[in-house]
Amino acid sequence: MDENGSNAEFSEYVAARWARLVRSAVLLGCSPAEAEDVVQTALTRCLVNWSKVRSADDRDAYVHRVLINTFTSGRRRHWMRERPVAEVSDLHHDDGTTTYDDADAITRSLQRLTPEQRAAVVLRYYAHLTEQQMAAVLGVAPGTVKSRLSRALKILADDPTLSDLRGAR
């Protein structure tokens, strides 16, 4: 495929998956603005290596692995990186009540998980990757994926923050 065809293919891929990748980054622990930056950085890395992404057995799993690696490496940089000073939450919500409350409850609950557990939950239940795909993305054995998910789900099941979302209102 020529370079223009490859660029068009990449552009189509990004257009189809941008929102889901940004939401994955938010669920991993980014602010909405930071999530867009993380996704943009990850996709830039994918564009540079698009031939590898294109030939991967599972493009989505490959891109999610790049996203998680980008997120993780960004968290390792301590005081030298930019930090947002304020967040305008009403830009993403219609009335700021129910949607905000639900999102806040989910975000607070996910923060109780370890980074590894959080990544597993996001990849499985938001990105809908299989355990095999998750193992490839995370670079661990399938059994480790199952263990992380099991522990994470136990923590989330016992989380009182989620009781309203479970219908215990």
Long-range contacts (C-beta under 8 A, 24 or more apart in sequence): 6-50, 6-51, 6-54, 9-50, 9-54, 10-46, 10-47, 10-50, 13-59, 14-43, 17-60, 17-63, 20-126, 20-127, 21-63, 21-64, 21-67, 23-126, 24-64, 24-67, 24-122, 24-123, 24-126, 24-127, 25-67, 25-71, 26-107, 27-106, 27-107, 27-110, 27-118, 27-121, 27-122, 27-126, 28-68, 28-71, 28-115, 28-118, 28-119, 28-122, 29-71, 29-75, 29-110, 29-111, 29-115, 29-118, 30-71, 31-84, 31-87, 32-87, 32-91, 32-92, 33-84, 33-87, 34-84, 38-67, 38-70, 38-71, 38-74, 39-67, 41-70, 41-74, 42-66, 42-67, 42-69, 42-70, 42-71, 45-70, 58-133, 58-136, 60-127, 60-129, 60-133, 61-129, 61-133, 61-134, 61-136, 61-137, 62-137, 64-123, 64-127, 64-129, 64-137, 65-136, 65-137, 65-138, 65-139, 68-119, 68-123, 68-137, 68-138, 72-115, 75-115, 101-164, 102-165, 105-161, 105-162, 105-164, 105-165, 106-162, 106-165, 108-161, 109-156, 109-159, 109-161, 109-162, 112-155, 112-156, 112-159, 113-152, 113-155, 113-156, 116-148, 117-148, 117-149, 117-151, 117-152, 117-155, 118-152, 120-145, 120-148, 120-149, 120-152, 121-149, 121-152, 121-153, 121-156, 124-149
